[in-house]
């Protein structure tokens, strides 16, 4: 069973925690705002009350919708589909080599000069119909057809690889967008908290001029936070532009509600066992089969070819009337060609061997990427859990410090600002760790075909 990681909400972290579990308002036609609305916050609170099964089901549904938008909006995917159609036509063309090749010729010829009268062409219309059909070619045509089929399989695998890459890019960009929005929310919260202290200090400084330095120190914290706020807003806008390119301008809101699909730990061992189904591996295997069929074609070319040839038409084109036919059984075989075919056969053998090595290297690389990404993401999810406990404790301390400073005068401004900064830092690290870990899970699931394979647009 996969372990489901439940994230405990804290006071300030609750908004952040719930932000990653947005069900989303699917009816949004405009771009979502950079900050959560009251309606969205209500949805967030209700979303946490759902059962794990319902929550993940809702997230998976939204994820399918988002991926569908990305696939439908991608020129590269449409190009890949057209390449598959072209590959199928290449197979049909290769199959045509099995059947008789019939050609017709018509001509009207006139000649003169010293040619004897009986041999002169007078412009009489003549014609000829010829047909040629292979009887036995040692499997050369079969190898050609199978080679084209392997090339088509490689094209199909690359189509799936393109779709998976697009699904991964769309999902990770959506998670990045939601991460930045969550970071903006907690930055705004931090600025509001420090502004509250600043307002109180303004009143204190009027009564006690010696506290003016504390006012300056607090304003400095606010300015620093606003600088971070501007950076986050800039990142949100940058990510939004990227989403518009991937999903279409009117579909950015489909990013809402996909995060719950990536809190569940993916079954990495099952994914690794099915590594041969990775489209990159399938494409290389298909290319390997193509090279083997090319070798069979070259090998067959070194052996005799048996063909049946026939023709019917004018016996004396342009000269006199008369028609007849010819039927021939042809056997052709290379006797000496300067070792061209022999060298081609050796080259084909080495290409097959090279494709074996390329397939082995790709398999190792994909497996290594799975393990590395899983280890990093899994550690991050566990670390995010640790952050929730720290946030809960630190929030209680922060409230206590504020009460002691504002009512009892037992805490210094430095301690108060430090604990506020600590809370903000913990929340920021929590958000970054959690979303980056989910992004890692998304990449694993995307490469395994789970995201693209579950979409409605294959």
C-alpha positions as CSV (number, residue, x, y, z in Angstrom):
1,X,0.0,0.0,0.0
2,X,1.2,3.5,-0.7
3,X,1.6,5.7,2.3
4,X,-0.7,8.7,2.4
5,X,0.9,11.7,4.0
6,X,-1.5,13.9,5.8
7,X,-0.4,17.4,6.5
8,X,-1.6,18.9,9.8
9,X,-2.6,22.6,9.4
10,X,-1.2,25.3,11.7
11,X,-2.6,28.8,12.3
12,X,-0.6,30.6,9.7
13,X,0.5,27.5,7.8
14,X,-3.1,26.4,7.4
15,X,-3.7,28.7,4.5
16,X,-0.4,27.5,3.0
17,X,-1.2,23.8,3.6
18,X,-4.7,24.2,2.1
19,X,-3.4,26.2,-0.8
20,X,-1.7,23.1,-2.2
21,X,-4.9,21.2,-2.0
22,X,-7.1,23.6,-3.9
23,X,-10.1,22.0,-5.6
24,X,-10.3,25.1,-7.7
25,X,-13.2,26.9,-9.1
26,X,-13.4,25.2,-12.4
27,X,-15.9,27.7,-13.8
28,X,-13.2,30.5,-13.8
29,X,-12.9,31.7,-17.3
30,X,-10.4,34.5,-16.5
31,X,-6.9,34.1,-15.2
32,X,-6.9,33.4,-11.5
33,X,-5.7,36.3,-9.3
34,X,-2.4,36.3,-7.5
35,X,-4.2,36.1,-4.2
36,X,-6.8,33.7,-2.9
37,X,-10.3,35.1,-2.8
38,X,-12.8,34.6,0.0
39,X,-14.6,32.0,-2.1
40,X,-11.4,30.1,-2.8
41,X,-10.5,30.1,0.9
42,X,-13.9,28.6,1.7
43,X,-13.3,25.9,-0.9
44,X,-9.9,25.3,0.6
45,X,-11.4,24.8,4.1
46,X,-14.1,22.5,2.8
47,X,-11.5,20.6,0.7
48,X,-9.6,19.5,3.8
49,X,-12.7,18.0,5.2
50,X,-13.1,15.6,2.3
51,X,-12.0,12.0,2.6
52,X,-8.7,11.0,1.1
53,X,-10.4,9.0,-1.6
54,X,-12.7,11.8,-2.6
55,X,-9.9,14.4,-2.4
56,X,-7.6,12.4,-4.7
57,X,-10.4,11.6,-7.0
58,X,-11.3,15.3,-7.4
59,X,-7.6,16.1,-7.9
60,X,-7.2,13.4,-10.6
61,X,-10.2,14.7,-12.5
62,X,-8.9,18.2,-12.5
63,X,-5.4,16.9,-13.5
64,X,-6.9,15.0,-16.5
65,X,-8.7,18.2,-17.6
66,X,-5.5,20.3,-17.3
67,X,-3.4,17.7,-19.3
68,X,-6.2,17.6,-22.0
69,X,-5.9,21.3,-22.4
70,X,-2.1,21.1,-22.8
71,X,-2.3,18.3,-25.4
72,X,-5.0,20.0,-27.4
73,X,-3.1,23.2,-27.4
74,X,0.3,21.7,-28.5
75,X,1.5,22.1,-32.1
76,X,4.2,19.5,-31.4
77,X,1.7,16.9,-30.5
78,X,-0.3,17.6,-33.6
79,X,2.9,17.3,-35.6
80,X,3.6,13.9,-34.0
81,X,0.2,12.7,-35.0
82,X,0.8,13.7,-38.6
83,X,4.1,11.8,-38.5
84,X,2.2,8.7,-37.5
85,X,-0.1,9.1,-40.4
86,X,2.9,9.5,-42.7
87,X,4.5,6.4,-41.2
88,X,1.4,4.3,-41.9
89,X,1.5,5.4,-45.5
90,X,5.1,4.4,-45.7
91,X,4.0,0.9,-44.7
92,X,1.3,0.8,-47.3
93,X,3.9,1.9,-49.9
94,X,6.2,-1.0,-48.9
95,X,3.3,-3.5,-49.1
96,X,2.7,-2.4,-52.7
97,X,6.1,-3.9,-53.7
98,X,4.5,-7.4,-53.3
99,X,2.0,-6.8,-56.2
100,X,2.6,-6.5,-60.0
101,X,4.0,-3.2,-61.1
102,X,2.1,-2.3,-64.3
103,X,3.2,0.5,-66.6
104,X,1.7,1.8,-69.9
105,X,3.4,3.6,-72.7
106,X,1.9,5.4,-75.7
107,X,3.9,7.1,-78.4
108,X,3.7,8.6,-81.9
109,X,7.1,8.6,-83.7
110,X,8.2,10.2,-87.0
111,X,11.6,9.6,-88.6
112,X,13.3,10.6,-91.9
113,X,16.6,11.0,-93.6
114,X,18.5,8.0,-95.0
115,X,16.4,5.5,-93.2
116,X,14.9,3.1,-95.6
117,X,11.3,3.7,-96.4
118,X,10.1,0.5,-94.8
119,X,11.9,1.4,-91.6
120,X,10.6,5.0,-91.3
121,X,8.3,5.9,-88.5
122,X,5.2,7.6,-89.9
123,X,3.6,8.8,-86.8
124,X,1.3,5.9,-86.3
125,X,0.1,5.7,-82.7
126,X,1.7,2.7,-80.8
127,X,1.4,1.5,-77.2
128,X,2.9,-1.0,-74.8
129,X,1.7,-2.4,-71.5
130,X,4.3,-4.1,-69.2
131,X,4.0,-5.8,-65.9
132,X,6.7,-7.1,-63.5
133,X,6.2,-9.1,-60.3
134,X,8.6,-10.6,-57.8
135,X,8.2,-14.3,-57.3
136,X,10.9,-15.0,-54.7
137,X,13.3,-12.5,-53.0
138,X,14.5,-14.3,-49.9
139,X,12.2,-12.2,-47.7
140,X,13.6,-8.8,-48.9
141,X,10.1,-7.2,-49.3
142,X,8.9,-8.7,-46.0
143,X,11.9,-7.2,-44.3
144,X,11.1,-3.9,-45.9
145,X,7.5,-3.9,-44.6
146,X,8.6,-5.0,-41.2
147,X,11.2,-2.3,-41.1
148,X,8.7,0.3,-42.0
149,X,6.4,-1.1,-39.3
150,X,9.2,-0.7,-36.8
151,X,9.8,2.8,-37.9
152,X,6.1,3.5,-37.4
153,X,6.3,2.0,-33.9
154,X,9.2,4.3,-33.1
155,X,7.2,7.2,-34.3
156,X,4.2,6.2,-32.1
157,X,6.6,5.9,-29.1
158,X,8.0,9.3,-29.8
159,X,4.5,10.6,-30.0
160,X,3.8,9.2,-26.5
161,X,7.1,10.6,-25.3
162,X,6.2,14.0,-26.6
163,X,2.8,13.8,-24.8
164,X,4.4,12.7,-21.6
165,X,7.0,15.5,-21.7
166,X,4.2,18.0,-22.3
167,X,2.1,16.6,-19.4
168,X,5.1,16.8,-17.1
169,X,5.9,20.4,-18.2
170,X,2.3,21.5,-17.7
171,X,2.0,19.8,-14.3
172,X,5.2,21.1,-12.9
173,X,4.5,24.6,-14.2
174,X,1.1,24.4,-12.5
175,X,2.6,23.3,-9.3
176,X,5.2,26.1,-9.6
177,X,2.4,28.6,-10.2
178,X,0.5,27.5,-7.1
179,X,3.7,27.5,-5.1
180,X,4.4,31.1,-5.9
181,X,0.8,32.1,-5.1
182,X,1.1,30.4,-1.8
183,X,4.5,32.2,-1.1
184,X,2.8,35.5,-2.0
185,X,0.0,34.7,0.5
186,X,2.3,34.1,3.4
187,X,4.5,37.2,2.4
188,X,1.4,39.3,2.5
189,X,0.5,37.8,5.9
190,X,4.0,38.6,7.2
191,X,3.9,42.2,6.0
192,X,0.5,42.6,7.6
193,X,1.8,41.3,10.9
194,X,4.9,43.6,10.8
195,X,2.7,46.5,9.7
196,X,0.6,45.9,12.8
197,X,3.7,46.2,15.0
198,X,4.7,49.3,13.0
199,X,1.4,51.0,13.6
200,X,1.8,50.4,17.4
201,X,5.3,51.7,17.3
202,X,4.2,54.8,15.6
203,X,2.0,55.7,18.5
204,X,4.7,54.7,21.0
205,X,7.3,56.9,19.2
206,X,5.1,59.9,19.5
207,X,5.0,59.5,23.3
208,X,8.6,58.3,23.6
209,X,11.0,59.8,21.0
210,X,13.8,57.4,22.2
211,X,11.9,54.6,20.5
212,X,12.3,56.1,17.1
213,X,15.1,53.7,16.3
214,X,12.8,50.8,16.8
215,X,10.4,52.4,14.3
216,X,13.2,52.6,11.7
217,X,14.2,49.0,12.3
218,X,10.6,47.8,11.8
219,X,10.2,49.8,8.6
220,X,13.4,48.2,7.3
221,X,11.9,44.8,7.9
222,X,8.8,45.8,6.0
223,X,10.8,47.2,3.0
224,X,12.8,44.0,2.8
225,X,9.6,41.9,2.9
226,X,8.1,44.1,0.1
227,X,11.1,43.5,-2.0
228,X,10.6,39.7,-1.6
229,X,6.9,40.3,-2.4
230,X,7.8,42.0,-5.7
231,X,10.1,39.2,-6.6
232,X,7.3,36.6,-6.0
233,X,4.8,38.7,-8.0
234,X,7.3,38.8,-10.8
235,X,7.7,35.0,-10.7
236,X,3.9,34.5,-10.7
237,X,3.6,36.6,-13.8
238,X,6.4,34.8,-15.5
239,X,4.9,31.4,-14.6
240,X,1.5,32.6,-15.8
241,X,2.9,33.5,-19.2
242,X,4.4,30.1,-19.5
243,X,1.1,28.5,-18.6
244,X,-0.7,30.5,-21.2
245,X,1.7,29.1,-23.8
246,X,1.2,25.6,-22.6
247,X,-2.5,25.5,-21.8
248,X,-4.0,28.4,-23.7
249,X,-4.8,31.8,-22.2
250,X,-8.3,30.9,-21.1
251,X,-7.2,27.6,-19.4
252,X,-4.8,28.7,-16.7
253,X,-7.5,28.2,-14.0
254,X,-7.4,24.5,-14.7
255,X,-4.2,24.4,-12.6
256,X,-6.4,24.6,-9.5
257,X,-6.9,21.4,-7.7
258,X,-4.2,19.1,-9.1
259,X,-1.8,18.9,-6.1
260,X,-3.6,16.2,-4.1
261,X,-2.6,13.7,-6.8
262,X,1.0,14.1,-5.9
263,X,0.9,13.8,-2.1
264,X,0.5,10.0,-2.4
265,X,3.8,8.2,-2.6
266,X,4.1,6.6,-6.1
267,X,4.9,2.8,-6.2
268,X,8.5,3.2,-7.4
269,X,9.3,-0.5,-7.6
270,X,6.3,-1.2,-9.9
271,X,7.4,1.8,-12.0
272,X,10.9,0.4,-12.2
273,X,9.7,-3.1,-13.2
274,X,7.7,-1.6,-16.1
275,X,10.7,0.5,-17.4
276,X,10.5,-1.2,-20.8
277,X,7.1,0.5,-21.3
278,X,8.8,3.9,-21.1
279,X,8.3,5.5,-24.5
280,X,11.9,6.4,-24.8
281,X,12.9,2.7,-24.3
282,X,10.1,1.6,-26.7
283,X,11.3,4.0,-29.3
284,X,14.9,2.7,-29.1
285,X,13.6,-0.9,-29.2
286,X,11.6,-0.1,-32.3
287,X,14.7,1.6,-33.9
288,X,16.7,-1.5,-33.0
289,X,14.1,-3.7,-34.8
290,X,14.3,-1.3,-37.8
291,X,18.1,-1.8,-38.0
292,X,17.7,-5.6,-37.8
293,X,15.2,-5.5,-40.7
294,X,17.6,-3.3,-42.7
295,X,20.2,-6.0,-42.2
296,X,17.8,-8.6,-43.5
297,X,17.1,-6.5,-46.6
298,X,20.9,-6.1,-47.3
299,X,21.4,-9.9,-46.8
300,X,18.6,-10.7,-49.2
301,X,20.0,-8.4,-51.8
302,X,23.1,-10.6,-52.1
303,X,21.0,-13.6,-53.1
304,X,19.2,-14.3,-56.5
305,X,16.0,-12.5,-57.2
306,X,13.3,-14.3,-59.3
307,X,10.8,-12.1,-61.2
308,X,8.1,-12.6,-63.7
309,X,7.9,-10.0,-66.5
310,X,5.4,-9.6,-69.3
311,X,4.4,-7.0,-71.9
312,X,1.8,-6.5,-74.6
313,X,1.7,-3.9,-77.3
314,X,2.7,-2.7,-80.8
315,X,5.4,-4.8,-82.5
316,X,6.7,-2.1,-84.8
317,X,6.1,1.2,-82.9
318,X,5.3,4.1,-85.3
319,X,6.0,2.0,-88.4
320,X,3.4,-0.7,-89.0
321,X,0.4,-2.3,-87.5
322,X,0.8,-5.4,-85.4
323,X,0.5,-6.4,-81.8
324,X,2.1,-9.1,-79.7
325,X,3.2,-10.1,-76.2
326,X,6.3,-11.3,-74.3
327,X,6.5,-13.3,-71.1
328,X,9.8,-13.7,-69.3
329,X,11.1,-15.4,-66.1
330,X,14.1,-13.5,-64.9
331,X,16.7,-14.6,-62.4
332,X,19.2,-12.0,-61.4
333,X,22.0,-12.2,-58.9
334,X,25.0,-10.0,-58.1
335,X,28.3,-11.5,-59.3
336,X,30.8,-8.8,-58.6
337,X,30.0,-5.3,-57.2
338,X,33.3,-4.3,-55.6
339,X,32.1,-5.6,-52.2
340,X,29.5,-2.9,-51.9
341,X,26.7,-5.3,-50.7
342,X,29.2,-7.1,-48.4
343,X,30.3,-3.8,-46.8
344,X,26.7,-2.6,-46.5
345,X,25.8,-5.9,-44.7
346,X,28.7,-5.4,-42.2
347,X,27.7,-1.8,-41.6
348,X,24.1,-3.0,-40.9
349,X,25.4,-5.6,-38.4
350,X,27.4,-2.9,-36.5
351,X,24.3,-0.6,-36.5
352,X,22.3,-3.4,-34.8
353,X,25.1,-3.8,-32.2
354,X,25.2,-0.1,-31.6
355,X,21.4,0.1,-31.1
356,X,21.7,-2.7,-28.5
357,X,24.2,-0.5,-26.6
358,X,22.1,2.6,-26.9
359,X,19.1,0.7,-25.6
360,X,21.1,-0.6,-22.6
361,X,22.4,2.9,-21.7
362,X,19.0,4.5,-22.0
363,X,17.5,1.8,-19.7
364,X,20.1,2.4,-17.0
365,X,19.7,6.2,-17.3
366,X,15.9,6.1,-16.9
367,X,16.1,3.7,-14.0
368,X,18.7,5.9,-12.3
369,X,16.6,9.0,-12.8
370,X,13.6,7.3,-11.2
371,X,15.5,6.3,-8.1
372,X,17.3,9.7,-7.7
373,X,14.1,11.7,-8.2
374,X,12.1,9.4,-5.8
375,X,14.7,9.6,-3.1
376,X,14.8,13.4,-3.2
377,X,11.0,13.9,-3.4
378,X,10.3,11.3,-0.6
379,X,12.8,13.0,1.7
380,X,11.2,16.4,0.9
381,X,7.7,15.2,1.8
382,X,9.0,13.8,5.1
383,X,10.8,17.1,5.8
384,X,7.6,19.0,5.0
385,X,5.9,17.0,7.8
386,X,8.6,18.1,10.2
387,X,8.0,21.7,9.2
388,X,4.3,21.5,10.2
389,X,5.2,20.5,13.7
390,X,7.7,23.4,14.0
391,X,5.2,25.9,12.6
392,X,2.6,25.0,15.1
393,X,5.0,25.4,18.1
394,X,6.6,28.6,16.6
395,X,3.2,30.1,16.1
396,X,2.3,29.7,19.7
397,X,5.6,31.2,20.7
398,X,5.0,34.1,18.3
399,X,1.6,34.9,19.8
400,X,3.0,34.7,23.3
401,X,5.9,37.0,22.4
402,X,3.5,39.6,20.9
403,X,1.3,39.5,24.0
404,X,4.3,39.9,26.3
405,X,5.7,42.8,24.2
406,X,2.5,44.7,23.6
407,X,0.9,44.2,27.1
408,X,3.6,43.4,29.6
409,X,6.7,44.9,28.1
410,X,8.7,41.7,28.8
411,X,10.0,41.1,25.3
412,X,12.2,43.3,23.2
413,X,11.3,44.5,19.7
414,X,14.2,42.5,18.4
415,X,12.8,39.3,19.8
416,X,9.4,40.0,18.4
417,X,10.7,40.8,14.9
418,X,12.9,37.8,15.0
419,X,10.1,35.4,15.9
420,X,7.9,36.9,13.2
421,X,10.8,36.5,10.7
422,X,11.3,32.9,11.9
423,X,7.6,32.1,11.3
424,X,7.8,33.6,7.8
425,X,11.0,31.7,7.0
426,X,9.6,28.4,8.3
427,X,6.4,28.9,6.2
428,X,8.5,29.8,3.1
429,X,10.7,26.8,3.5
430,X,7.7,24.6,4.1
431,X,6.0,25.7,0.9
432,X,9.2,25.4,-1.2
433,X,10.0,21.9,0.2
434,X,6.4,20.6,-0.2
435,X,5.8,21.8,-3.7
436,X,9.3,20.8,-4.9
437,X,8.7,17.3,-3.6
438,X,5.3,17.1,-5.3
439,X,7.0,18.3,-8.5
440,X,9.4,15.4,-8.1
441,X,6.6,12.9,-7.7
442,X,4.9,14.5,-10.7
443,X,8.0,14.0,-12.8
444,X,8.2,10.3,-11.8
445,X,4.5,9.7,-12.5
446,X,4.8,11.6,-15.8
447,X,7.7,9.5,-17.0
448,X,5.9,6.4,-16.0
449,X,3.0,7.4,-18.2
450,X,0.6,7.8,-15.3
451,X,-0.3,11.4,-15.9
452,X,-0.5,11.3,-19.7
453,X,-1.9,7.8,-19.8
454,X,-4.8,8.9,-17.7
455,X,-5.7,11.9,-19.8
456,X,-8.7,11.9,-22.1
457,X,-6.8,13.2,-25.1
458,X,-4.6,10.3,-26.3
